[in-house]
Amino acid sequence: NAGVTQTPKFRVLKTGQSMTLLCAQDMNHEYMYWYRQDPGMGLRLIHYSVGEGTTAKGEVPDGYNVSRLKKQNFLLGLESAAPSQTSVYFCASSYISGRLNEQFFGPGTRLTVL
Amino acid sequence: DAKTTQPPSMDCAEGRAANLPCNHSTISGNEYVYWYRQIHSQGPQYIIHGLKNNETNEMASLIITEDRKSSTLILPHATLRDTAVYYCIVSGGPTNDYKLSFGAGTTVTVRA
């Protein structure tokens, strides 16, 4: 049981380049989330999904797109990377039972945009 | 979701109890209190959650005041591995798609 995995672990981009971050979970969770974390700050929600084929905007969605074509995968895309998108990106999926929302996080992707 | 206020940092001696306060004076009746922690460079980890009753699990205890305006996370016997950033979060559950809003948290340093 791998839990939540993220690919890649590190990436350096030049301004204007595009890339896709992959998040995969093997826990059959319906809810998945993408966060970014800048140095010294808490996590901020970018986009999330409440089920296969659905996506919604979070707190800081500009400059990002997402897709949830399969229940186990949640992709985060940067169409034209900017230095302001240099950050650590975390993916999470949720085990939900009643009012409990236990989010399981991946190890993170460290992205630098030059 | 209601906002939370936590001290930016605190120290704790190894083997002693660590008491982490959180203020959430604007919490509404259907919002739960969650605690997560983030050990250096890793993704956050769920610790515990509660509505109004005190809760305990293998990691920690959660004490919520009767008026629900504040809570305390208790790590009963802190170890060096408990050094982390601890986040107190108030969430509306299904009313806001189970979203969690992570603030700056409290940086807890456990010293030998």
Interface residues (C-beta under 8 A of the other chain):
Chain A: V4 Y31 Y33 Y35 G40 M41 G42 L43 R44 L45 Y48 V50 A56 G58 E59 V88 F90 A92 S94 I96 R99 L100 N101 E102 Q103 F104 F105 G106 P107 G108
Chain B: Y32 Y34 Y36 S41 Q42 G43 P44 Q45 Y46 H49 L51 Y87 S91 G93 P94 D97 Y98 K99 L100 S101 F102 G103 A104 G105
